[in-house]
Amino acid sequence: MVFPEQQHPDLHASLSLPGASDPLAPNPLLLGNTARARTLRSHGVAAAGIIAATGDNEKGVAGMVWDADLRLFAFGRGTSLPKFPVPRLDSILKAAARTGVRVISSSTGFGRAADTRTVRAIRIALAAYLTTGPGNLLVVAAGQAEPRTGPGLRVPLRPAFPMRNAFDRAAAQLIDTFPKQILLVVGVDAQGAFWAPSDFYTGDTLIAAPATDIMTLAAEADFPEGTFVPTGNSYAAPFVAGVAAQLLAMRPALTGAEVGAYILRDSVINVGTGRLESRPTVPLPPGATGRLYLLDAYGALSLLSRERSDTPICGFPVAVDGFDGIMVRPEAPGRAPLPVAGASAVLAVSVAQGGRLMAVVAPTAGSGPVRLLDHHGHALGTLPNTILERRYLERDTLDVSLQSRMTPCGLKTATVLTRRGPSGTSRLEPIARVAPTGLELLSEFATRVTAASPVGDQVVIAGRYAFGPSCEDSAATVQNRMDVMPFDSTASVMNVFNCGFGSGGEEECPIGDQPGAWSHDGQRVLLPLIRFLVTDLLVTGVNTQLVRFLGLTSRDTIRIPGRGLLHPGFSADDSVAFFAEFDQVDQFGNPTSCLLTRRRATDAMLLTPGDPAALALCEFGGPGPGRIFNVRSRLAATGAQPADAAGVARGKQSPLARRTVPSAYVAGPRRVQAN
């Protein structure tokens, strides 16, 4: 491959260009301004972009492993190729082995296939790389017809190895010596059908990947927008290399042959039943025999996760027993509970990176309230004392802090929300959005973020504020309120309720600081507001008003008499809402029953009678969005574990509390993100 000397801005990698010991010569195919020449000059950048173009930056494309340690070894430079390609290849392979490169993706070829001396030299260099360490992996793009108007080769691989060039022939001759360490990749079109111009070696098991109309990075000198849409097997091989890198990221100790075996495995996990089934094949081109499998990234990763207990595909599940300050991993047999050192309680938790990063609100003496932990419970640091809570969103990070502000009534503290990340930095001060005109802030307390949209553009704030026409407390007006607030200061605030306390012992204001739930599409939020029925100062019953916002522009309220609903969540398709639900309370308002129920998201109609759950799930004042957490990405509800017909993940058993931990109670982002 050739690379421009100036690195592409969407590709962060170390680039090794030919040096003085690698004399170059201009190549006619790379010269001029024809479409073919421009495409070939972007060949290396395009293949590298498929693997590791930077993601989540609103530029170019996102590679399959965009945070990978990518090393680019340029076979040529600019418009020139090496005069002596075999020594250049040998130096590349030695450098790759020396620096720990486990996977090489090759979309190049050189030398005459009939030149046995060149083939032998290449074979020796490749074998040395493949035997390094635990065994490396070589991914090779199959040849193709040029021009691409007719079919490619349809020939047996053995015994003659009738490849188009010396490099491909040398690699093919090593397939039996290094089984599953050399993967030959052919192409399929956008419909998953075999791409006719691709070569096919009959009688073998091959892997296929997309080869047509692949949007990827391009040299900006030839394509000012920095991307283009080429076609060819050269762009199929990087997809396979990307999956290999993902497998090694999950379990670095895998050998090259083990990585290849997961990609070529003839069975897959049925995401609905969890059982192994035969892997479907791609229909072969006319005149061909053998087996052809379409690349299945999720299938390969799922097999690894199934067979290696320390490689969960959806991240590490983390359960939290908030009142005891204990964290456990319910699906890690034999692992002891992990206490949060020095903490008597965990008040909130948010997760990122598949459970490998947790922001835990667990105040202790001598440190800030928020600590950062990994999935082993090891401390990664603490946040400043002013930060009360950190929430990891799908892309950004939301910090809730207390800051001082000068008012006509003196120095006051106010809650401030700060959102940082790829979306930029923005700030929201709830008190400034709800303060009545002409009244001064006297105090603010008990302010909580009860829900935040997946992208963080909207939050639900519950709080209690005291205002007055003067700075005298005797003239204060107390507001207990809940609002849906956009970060955009020009957008209006939508009030959920605004009330106080009346006489006669009955609370007029619902309990509004319990967690709400945002739908996966970010367009709806459920807020259960609970009212206790009080007679002669004793609690005699409970009702819930389920406030449902549609598109955050309108709302409706569904009254659910005789039921208390807590900790809502949505199924993967947002059609079903689930709750920790109770119908009986003691004289002090404590639930004496608890069920896990599912209700239709459109009208809250009960879909299932409910499964018994621990009373802890129905207690008030528990940590964050749920009394007990099972941390997973959104894949949990779409097949990474058993799910019911509504797409709601079934519960798992917690070895700590011996009670059901509903997998649908998700703390933090619905996808693994890099905060």
Buried (B, 14 or more C-beta within 10 A) or exposed (E): BBBBEEBBEBBBBEBBBBEEEBEBEEBEEBEEEEEEBBBBBBBBBBBBBBBBBBBBEEBBBBBBBBEBEBBBBBBBBBBBBBEEBBBBBBBBBBBBBEEEBBBBBBBBBBBEBEBEEBBBBBBBBBBEBBBBEBBBBBBBBBBBBEEBEEBBBBBBBEEEBBBBBBBBBBBBBBBEEBEBBBBBBBBBBEEEBBBBBBBBBBEBBBBBBBBBEBBBBBBBEBBEEBBBEBBBBBBBBBBBBBBBBBBBEBBEEBBBBBBBBBBBBEEBBEBEEBEEEEBEBBEBBEEBEBBBBBBBBBBBBBBBBEEBEEBBBBBBBBBBBBBBBBBBBBBBEEEEBBBBBEBEBBBBBBBBBBBBBBBBBBBBEEBBBBBBBBBEBEEEEBBEEBBBBBBBBBBBBBBBBBEEBEBEBEEBBBBBBBBBBEBEEBEBBBBEBBBEEEBBBBBBEEBBBBBBBBBBBBBBBBBBBBBBEEBEEEBBEBBBBBBBBBBEEEEEEBEBBEBEEEEEEEBEBBBBBBBBBBBBEBBBBBBBBBBBBBEEEEBEBBBBBBBBBEEBEEBEEBEBEEBBBBBBBBBBBBBBBBBBBBBEBEEEBBBEBBBBBBBEBEEBEEBBEBBEBBBBBBBBEBBBBBBBBBBBBBBBBBBBBBBBEBBBBBBBEBBBBEBBBBBBBBBBBBBBBEB
